[in-house]
Amino acid sequence: MKDLQEILPVTRVKKELLEIIKRIERFDEAVAITRNGVPVSVMMCFDRYEGLMETIEILSDPATMKALKKSVQDFNEKRTVSHKEAWED
């Protein structure tokens, strides 16, 4: 995941909101917004936000995490099959 590209004071964000939104969308940036020098918010494109929410949902599901850990263990112990074997009838 990309890090924050910029940290901007809220006063600047208010003045340049449309341009900041265009840049975030075009370059898939994430921008931290500060008030009195303290980070209070983050702006990011909606696709990135959806991806983060989906990742949180996956990481919060114990059954999914258990299956992922088992998959990693199987791979590390070379318990794998080829693409052809996986799709054979």
C-alpha positions as CSV (number, residue, x, y, z in Angstrom):
1,M,0.0,0.0,0.0
2,K,1.2,3.5,-0.8
3,D,2.0,5.8,2.1
4,L,0.7,9.3,2.6
5,Q,1.9,11.5,-0.2
6,E,1.2,14.8,1.5
7,I,0.3,16.4,4.8
8,L,-1.8,19.5,4.4
9,P,-3.3,22.0,6.9
10,V,-7.1,22.2,6.8
11,T,-7.0,25.9,5.7
12,R,-5.1,24.9,2.5
13,V,-7.5,22.0,1.9
14,K,-10.5,24.4,2.1
15,K,-8.9,26.7,-0.4
16,E,-7.7,24.0,-2.8
17,L,-10.3,21.2,-2.3
18,L,-11.3,20.6,-5.9
19,E,-7.6,20.4,-7.1
20,I,-6.7,18.1,-4.2
21,I,-9.6,15.8,-5.0
22,K,-8.6,15.7,-8.7
23,R,-5.0,14.9,-7.8
24,I,-6.0,12.2,-5.3
25,E,-8.2,10.6,-7.9
26,R,-5.7,10.9,-10.8
27,F,-2.6,9.7,-8.9
28,D,-4.3,7.4,-6.3
29,E,-2.8,9.5,-3.5
30,A,-3.6,9.7,0.2
31,V,-3.4,13.0,1.9
32,A,-3.3,13.7,5.7
33,I,-5.2,16.8,6.8
34,T,-4.0,18.6,9.9
35,R,-5.6,21.1,12.3
36,N,-3.2,23.1,14.4
37,G,-0.4,20.8,13.2
38,V,-2.1,17.7,14.4
39,P,-3.3,15.0,11.9
40,V,-7.1,14.8,12.1
41,S,-8.2,13.2,8.8
42,V,-7.1,11.4,5.7
43,M,-8.4,11.9,2.1
44,M,-8.1,9.1,-0.4
45,C,-9.8,7.8,-3.5
46,F,-12.8,5.7,-3.0
47,D,-11.3,2.6,-4.5
48,R,-8.5,2.7,-2.0
49,Y,-11.0,3.2,0.8
50,E,-13.1,0.2,-0.4
51,G,-9.9,-1.9,-0.6
52,L,-9.0,-1.0,3.0
53,M,-12.5,-1.9,4.3
54,E,-12.4,-5.2,2.5
55,T,-8.9,-6.0,3.9
56,I,-10.1,-5.2,7.4
57,E,-13.1,-7.5,6.9
58,I,-10.9,-10.3,5.8
59,L,-8.4,-9.8,8.6
60,S,-11.3,-9.7,11.1
61,D,-12.7,-13.1,10.0
62,P,-11.1,-15.9,12.1
63,A,-12.1,-18.7,9.6
64,T,-10.6,-16.8,6.6
65,M,-7.4,-16.1,8.5
66,K,-7.1,-19.7,9.6
67,A,-7.5,-20.8,5.9
68,L,-4.9,-18.3,4.7
69,K,-2.4,-19.4,7.4
70,K,-3.0,-23.0,6.4
71,S,-2.4,-22.1,2.7
72,V,0.9,-20.4,3.5
73,Q,2.0,-23.4,5.5
74,D,1.0,-25.8,2.7
75,F,3.0,-23.6,0.2
76,N,6.0,-23.5,2.5
77,E,6.0,-27.2,2.9
78,K,5.6,-27.7,-0.9
79,R,2.1,-29.2,-0.7
80,T,1.0,-27.7,-3.9
81,V,-0.4,-28.7,-7.3
82,S,0.1,-27.3,-10.7
83,H,-2.4,-25.1,-12.5
84,K,-3.3,-28.0,-14.8
85,E,-3.8,-30.4,-11.9
86,A,-6.0,-28.0,-10.1
87,W,-8.4,-27.6,-13.1
88,E,-8.5,-31.2,-14.1
89,D,-11.9,-32.9,-13.9
